């Protein structure tokens, strides 16, 4: 069993080795399966002026008159006014800003032509089995969450303050000793999903223990700690699945298309009565036909008629189908009746801007139409999103969003409102790349007229399909390359 214990390195990725830059060593980091380098260390090695924090939306590097602007969660980098596309987005982790390794070959030579960056891989450092997080006071358990995914089971232990922990292998599973963590009453979760059998949280001499009974082979365990609030996130997966997934990775063969709203939830309503739920279902059918007829992939629908589907059930359906992609289709609404254009979202606990936050709030308000138990989930939305925002699908979701957004704006010739991120509850549980598309504004009289036209709906469907097809092409190429390595 491998224990990934360094908190910062875990959230950012696995340290693979150093890069030698003018005599300096910069760690090469794997994040979401891709090679990255820390931006602050690149800046220090090149002696450029840096302008960013972990909360910044953009990072700026200045070397004389040379300027580089990097935007978080975007694969586009601006160099002296010219936009370059990298293979993966820049990301911000608790360890700081990370940029794709190719930043060194594509961006650095443009601002520092004489800089010579040489990659030198070394063996990974040994991984300790104990992780200590500084605790300022005694912590109490505030929540315990378990969620099953196709390839792993995630356990989240949330507390009102930091605590220390030790993970030990035991005969039939894993024992986690949670030092300085107080539990008011024991918790037992019967999971039995093929990876985790039972989870038992119990008080033990002033602290707490979490006993995880595993099904089948002893699982590989990956742990991450997150803050605000403090959480210990444990992922359990069979070693054979994790280690064998890349060389045996299949081509993209299945997609789940999610038509927003439905049933008693009409969604947005246009000036002349166009209902979002009817519009997006029609377009979803059209996209599904194109995917199956032209790409030869299976397209499953989260709803195939005018009925209500709870938000969490939509991605749960995609997980059960073991889908490769999840695409949720919606139509926008705004009090400003002149608002127009298309925008594409992927999941993040922090919204890109106020408008993105408003769109997410509108879509998340659907939960008010669900059961009282479901409505209570809205209170923990932020923490759930934080748990899942660290998943391996974030970079791929960003990539998929950019490709679909480019395809739609080029094909439809309508305003490009950009790729954005926000806390959409419907995307929260997806165990695959997932995006939400706002195809236009039904509240705009001009756009509503176009959205009623069957020919224009065909154009929208073809544009979404073209984006999916381009993503599949690139994805399949990467998979073939990975199998051949």
N, C-alpha and C positions, 0 to 999 in steps of 0.2 A: 504494500500500500504506500502510495506516495503522498506525503504531507507537504503542501505548499504553504510555507509558514511566514515568510516575510510579508507583512501586511501591505506595504507600499508596492513591493514587487508583484504581489499577487494581483492587486487591482490593475496595475499597469500591464503586467504580463510576466513572462519567464525570462530572466536574463540569460542571453545566449553567449555574449562575449563583448569585447571592447572594439571600438573603432579608434585608430590612431590618427589624430588630426594635429599636425604640426607639433608632434611630440606629446599631445594630450590623449588620454584614453576616454572614449565616450561609450557607455554601454549600448549594445544593440539589443532591443527588447522585442519580444513577440507579444502582440496584442491582437486578440480576435484572429489568431492564426496568421498574422501578417507581421513583417519586420518593421519596427519603428525605432526612432532615436529620440532622446530627450531634447527638446528645442532649447532649453536653457543652457545645456552643456554645449550644444552646437554654437550658440551665440557666444558663450565664453571662449571657446576654442578659436573662433574667428575674430574675437575682440570687437564685436559689433555692439551698438547700443540697443538694449532691449526695452520694450514697452508693453508689458502685459502682466496680468495676475491670473490666478486660477479662476477668478470670476469674470474675466474679460471675455467678450464675444470675439475679439480679434487680437492677434499678437502681431506686433510690428518690430522688424529688425531694421536698423539704420546703420549704414556704413558710408560715411561721407554723404554723397548725393544718391547713393544706392538705397532703395527701400524695398522691403518685402512685407507683404501683408498676408497673414494666415488667418483663416476663419475657422472657428471650432466646428467640428462635424461636417465640414465641407472639403471636397477633394480639389477645390480650385484655389490656387495661390497666385496672388498678384505680385509681379516683379517689375518694378519701375514702370507701372502702368500697363504691363502686358499680363494677360491671364494665362496661367499654365494649369493643366489638369494632371493631377497625380492619380495613381491607381487606387488610393484609399484616402479617406478623410483624415484631417488632423483631429486629434481627440484630446480631451482634458481629463486626467485621472487625478486621484488624490496625490499622486506622485508628481504631478505637473503636466505640462503640455508635451504631447508626443506628435511627431510628424513621420510620414512614411520614410523608409530608408532611402528611397530614390530622391528625396529632397536633396540629398548630398550630391547626386549626379545631375539633377535637373535644375535645381535652384541655386545652390552654392556657387557653381562656376560663373553664373551670370553676375554675381555681386563681388566675387573674389576669385577671379580667373586663375590666380597663382596658387590658390589653396589646393592641396593634394590630399584627398581623403582616402585612406586605405582601410578596408575592412579586415579585421583579424579575429577569427573565432577562437575561443578558448573553452575549456570544459566548464560546465555550470558549477557554481559553488554548492557545497553540501547543503541539504535542506534540513533545518532543525525540526524537532517534533513538538516543541513547546513554543507557544506564542504568548507574549505578555503585552497587554495594552494598559497603559498607565491609568489607574483608577483613582479618582479624586475623592470618592465617597462610596459607601455601600450601594450597590445597584439592586434594583428590583425588576423582576420579569414583568413586562407589560403586554407581550403578545407572543404567540407561537403559531407559525404558519408552515404548512406543508403543501407543496404542489408537485404533481407528477408530470414529467415531460417524456417524450419518446425515448431519449437516451440517458436521462438522469432524473433523480428526485431531489428537489430543493427543500431544505429545512431552514427556516429563519427564526432565530431566537432574538427577540427585541427586548431592550432594557432601557431604563430611564437614566443610566449612567454607564460609563465603560466598566468592563470587568476583564479578568484574565482567564485563560482557558488552556487546558491540556487535552490532547486527543490521544487515546490509547486503543490499540487493537485488542479485542477480547475474543473469546472462543467463537461466538456466533454473530459478531458484529463489531460495533465501535462504541467506546465509552468516552464521553466528553465531560471532563471535570471543569465546572464553571466556578472559579474561585471568586469570592466576594459578591456573588449573585444570590439574592434572596427570592425564594418562591413561596407564595402564600398558600397555594394548594397544588397537589400533584396533577399532572396532565398526561393523558395517554391518548395517542392517536393510532388507530388501526389503519395502515396504509395499504399494504399488500398489492403493490403495483409491479411486482417482479424484480424490484430493486431494493425497496425498503419494506420490511414486514410490519414492524411496530416501532413507535417512538414513545419513550417513557421519560418524562421530566419529573424529577423527584428531589426533595430537600435532603441534604446529607451533611449533618454537622455544621450548620451555619452557612453552608454553600449549597450548590445545586449540581446534580448530575443529569446528563442526557444520555440515555441508553438507547442505541439504535440497533435493532435486530435486522439483519440483512437476509435477503432471500437469494439462494444460489451462492455464487462465489462471493468471497469477501470483496467489498466494493473499493474502488479507487475513491479517495475523498479529496475534494478541493474546498478550501475554506477562504473566505473573504470577510473582512470586517468593514462596516460602513458606519457613517456617523449621521447625526441629526435626523432621527434618533440613532443611538448606537445599536448596531445589529451584528450578530454573527451569522453568516450565511454559509451553509454546508451543502455541497452538491455531492451526491452519491451516484456512481456509475460503475458498471462492470469494466474492469481494466481492458478486456478484449475489445469492447465496443469503443472505448475512447482511443486506444492505441491503433485499432484497426480501421477506424472510420476514414482517415484520409486516403490510404492506398486503395480502399474498397469503395470509395465514394461513388455513388451512382450519378448519372446525368439527371438534370432537372426533369422530372416526369409528372409531377402533380401540383396543382395550385388550388387554393380555396379562394373563391370570390365571394365577398360579403356585401350584399346590398343593404345599405343602412336603413334603420327604422323598420316600419311594417306594422300591420294590424292597427291597434289603437294609437300607435305612435306614428303620426303622419309626417313628422319632420318639418322642414321648412315649407311654407305655402306661398306661391307666387301671387302677384296682383290680380290675376284672373283665375286663380284657384288651382294652378298646377301643384300637385303634391309631390314632395321630394321622394316619398316612399315608392310611388308608382314610377317616377322617372328613373331612379337608380336601379330598380329591379329590371326594367326593360333594357337598360344599357348593360347591366350585368349579364343578362341572357345573351346579348349580342357578343360580348367579350368572350363568354364561355364557348359559344359556337366557333368563333375564330380560333381560339386556343386549341380546341379539339380537332378541328378540320385542317388547320394549317400547320400547327406545331406538333400534333400527335400526342399531346399531353392530356392527362385527365383533369378536367375542370369541375370541381365540386362546389355547390352553392350552400352557403350557411342558411339561406332561406330561398325557397323556390316559389313562394306565393305571398299573398297579402296576410301575413300573420306576424305576431310579435316574437322576437327572439331576444332573451336577455343578453346584455353585452358580454358577460363572462362566458356564456355558452358558445359564442361565435368562435373565439379562439380555442376553446376546449374542443369544439368540433374539428377545427383544423389540426390540433394536436393528435386527436384520435385517428384522423385520416393520414397522419404522418406526412402532411403536405410539405412541399419544398418552399412554397411562397404563400403569403396571406395578403390579399389586396382588398381593402374596404373602400367602397365607392359611395360618395355622398355628394350633395349639392349644398352650396353655401347660402347664407342669408345675412343681411346687414340692414340697419336702419337707414344708412345712406343708400338710397335707391340707385345711385350711379355706380356703386361698387361693381367691378367686373373682373373677370379673369379666372385663371386656374391656379391652384396651389396644391402641393403634395407634402404630406407630413410623415415623419417617423417618430417613434417614441422617445421622449425624454422627460425627466422630472422638472426640467426648467424650460419654459417657453422661450422661443426666439424673441418675441416682442409682445406688446400688449394685444395686438390683433390676433396673434397666434393663441394667446391665452384665452381670449374671448371665444374663438372658434372651438377650442377644446372644451370650454365650459358649456357651450351650446350642445355639443355632441354628448358630453358626459351627463347632461341634465336628463337624458333618457332614463337613467337609473331611478329617477323619481317615479317612473311609471311601473317599476318592478315591485317585488314584494318588500315588506318592511325589513326582512333580513338582508335583502340585497341592498336596500337603501343605506343600511348601516355600513356597508362596505365602502361607501363613498368617503367616510371619515378616515379610512386607512389608505385611501387612494395614493397619497403622496409616498408613503413608505413602501407600498407594493411596487410603485413605479421605480423607486430608488433601488429596490432589490433587483428588479429585472433590467434596469438600465445598464447594469454591469455585465449583461449576458453577452455571449459570443456573437449575437445576431445584430448588434447595433450598427457596426460598420457596414454590413451587407444591406441593412435596411436603408441607410443613408445613400448607398450606391444605387439601390433599386429606385429610390425616390427621385434621385437626380436624373436617371435615365428616362423614367416615365414622364417627369416634368418637362424635360427637353423635347420629348416626342410629342407631347400634347400641345405645347406652345408653338412648335414649328408647324404642326399639321393644321391646327385650328385657327392660327393667326389672331389670337386673343391675348390680352395683357398677361404677362408672366409675373405672377405674384410670388414666385420663388419656392424653393424647398425650405421647409421650416420644421421645427421640432416642438412638441408640446406633449402634455400628459393626457393622452387619449386612453380612456379606460378600456376601450374595445381592442387596443393593441397590446395591452399589458401582459397578457398571458401567452402570447404567441411564441412557440418554440421553433421559430423559423423567421427569416427576414419578413418584415411586415410593414406595410405603408397604408396611409389613408389619403384618398384623392378627393379633393373638392372640385368637381368638374365645371362649376360656374355658379352664378348667383341667380336663384329663382326669383329673388326679390327685385332684381333689375328688370324692368318691363321689356327692354330690348333683348336681354339674354333669355328671358322666359319665353318670348316668341320663338327664338331659335331652338330652345330646348324642347319645344313642343313638336318640332319638325322631325319626322322620322329619318330624313336624309342626314340631318345634322347629328342625330343620335348615332347613326352609322359611322359618321366621321369621328365622333368621340370614341366609340368602341374600337375603331381601327387604330386610333392614336394610342389608346391604352394598350391594345394588343401589340402594336409595334414596339412599345417600350418593354413589354414583357418578353417579346421575342428577342430583342437586342440583349436584354439581361441574360436570358437563357443561353444565347450564343456565347457570351463572355464567360458565363458560369461553366458551361460545358467545356470550353477551352481550358479553363483553369483546372477542372477535374481531370481532363485527359493528361494535362501536363503533370499534375500531382501523381497520377498513377504511373506515369512513365519515369518519374524520378527514382 
